Amino acid sequence: MEREEGHQWFKSSYSGGSGTECVEAAFIGGGAAVRDSKQPLQGQFRVSAETWAYFVRSVRAHELG
């Protein structure tokens, strides 16, 4: 985990150990931020708490293709 701008970033336990294809997420006021772990300074996108919760539920239910 890495701290940037006061946020604690984390990777999924399902991320590969090779360092490829990883994203990081951080909980921010009222939602979540997501970024590329290989290029953390290249920007991030932010979503509301509701959108993040919907995404996590969809992943867990294998609803994303």
N, C-alpha and C positions, 0 to 999 in steps of 0.2 A: 504494500500500500504506500502511496505517496501523497504528501500534502502539498497542495498548491492553492493559493488564494484562500487558505483557511479551510479547505475542503479535504476530506479524506477519501481518496480514490481507491476503488477495489476492482478486482477481476473475478470473474466467475470461477468456481472450483472446477468447472468443465473446460477451462481454457487449456490449450495444449502447452506443454513445457518447452516447445521449440521457439517460442517467441513470435510466431506468425499467427495472424488471424485473431488477435485479441482486442477486445474493447475494454475500457474501464468506465466505471460509473461512480458518481458521487451524489449523495443526497444534499440538496441545496434548499434554501428557503422555499417551501411550497412545491417542491418537485425533485427532479433528478437531472443531472448533466451526464452526457455520454461523449467519450472521445476515443481516438485511436491510440492504443498503448504504445505503438511504435513511434508515433509523432504527436506527443501530448501537447506541444506548443502550437500545433497547426489549427487549433480551434476545437470547439465542442458544440453540441446542440443540447438544448434544454427542453424538457417536457414537464407538464404538470404532474402532480402526484396521481391524479386519476389516470392519465395516459400511461404513466410508468406502471401502475398497478395492473392495468388492462394488458399491457405488453407482457409482464411477468406471468400473469394468469394464462395468457395465450401460449407462451412458451412451455409452461408446465403441462398444459393440456395437449400439446403437440398440434396446435391449431394453425401454426404458421408453416407455409410451404417453402 
